[in-house]
């Protein structure tokens, strides 16, 4: 790629983006949104004179779940950068090689699940007792157990 621009969107009422660490081995210039609070968050790699080929992790994004986040499942979407006005075209305005040809990308979004958890409650019954210890011992022994 000569230009690679990706946007990340998420529910800011549930999580906050707190850190972005680009992989320095990618081999091109990295830029991003000016603030972690800007949504969707834009990641951009440019290599003004040639193509860059890379396999692996482009960047690691760290999110913090907000204290009052309700339990549930929340999407985190990954897509090409649509631009401030939303009219960027994938392969024309972003994500192309030095010959202005589209770089074929597969975008895979995910989800964040916020759930209640009590440390030590291995069997999920809401209490910490010997039943939890027995579950751990069974697991260590190689037995098939259900851990929550």
N, C-alpha and C positions, 0 to 999 in steps of 0.2 A: 504494500500500500504506500501511496504518497500522502494520503489524507485518510484518517480514520477518526470518525466522530460518533460517539455513542452517548445516549442519554439514559439516566437512571431515574425512575420515578417511584415514589413510595408515599404512604400515608403519614404526613408530618404530624398528625394529631396523636400518632401511636409511637413513632420512632423519630430520632434526630440523627442525621448524618454527622459524625463527630471526627472522622479522619479519613483521608484518602492517601494511599501510598502507591504511587506508580512503580512498576517494575523497571528498574534502570537498564535491564538487559534488552528491552524492546528495541533500542537503537534509533529512536527518533525523538524529536522535541515534544514534550508533554505540556499541555495547558489544560486548564479546567475552569469551571465557573468561579467567579470572584469570591463567593461565599458558600459555605456548606449549606446555608439556608435556602439558596436559590434552587427552585424546582421547576422542571426536572433538572437534575444535576448533570452537567455536560462534561464529558471527558474527550480530549482531542489529542491525537498524535499526528504530527506532520513531519514530513521529510521532503522539503522543498525541491530537491534535485533528483531524487531517484526513488526506487521502490525499496520498501523494507518488508522482509519476510520474517514472521515470528510465530512460534507455537508456544503456548503456555499461558500463564496468568498475566494479564495486562496490568491489573491494579487490584489492590485490596481495599475495600471500603468497609469502614467500621460504623455500625449503627448502635445507638443506645436506646433501649426501650424506655419510654417515659413512665414515671412512677404511677400515674393514674391511667395507664393504658388498659382499656377493657380487654377481657379475654376474647380470643377469636383468631381468625386467619386473615392475613392482610397481604395483598400482592406487592411484590417489588418487580417492576417492569424494566426490561432492558430492550432498547430499540435504537435505531439510527437517530442521530440528532436532527430533530425536525426544524430547528431554528427558532428564533425569537417570534417570528410571525407565523410559524408552523408550516411554511411552504417549501422547505428543503426537500429535495428528491434524492432518495438513496441511490448512490452510484453516479449522480450528476453533481450535486452540490456538496456531498460528503461521501466518504468511503469509495475512493477511486485510486487507481494506480497512476504512475507518471505519464501514461498515455491517455489519461482521462477515461479509462475503462472501469466499469463497476467492479469492485472487489466483492466476490460472493461471500456473504456473511450469513450465519444462522444465529438469530437472537433467541436466547432462552431465558425467559423470566422465571421467577420463583415466588415463594411466599414465606412470610414470617408468621409463625404460630406463637401467640402469647397464651401461656397456660399457667395455672397455679401449680406450685411445686413446693413441697416441704422437704428440705434437705434431710436425708436419712429415712424418709418414708418410701422404702423400696417397693412395697407391694401396692401402694396407692390407696390405702384404706383410711388415710387421714391421721394415723397415729404412728408413733415410732416405738416399736417394741421388739420382742424376740422374734416375731414372725418376719420382720425385716432382716434380722441377722441370719435367720435360717435361709431366706431367699438368696442372700449374698453367698453364703456357704455352698448352697446348691449350685449357684452360678460358677463359683470358683472351681468346684469339683467337676464341672463340665456337663452338668445336667441341663436339660432344656427347661428354662424358666421364663416367665414373662416379667420384665422389669418395666416400671412406669417412669 
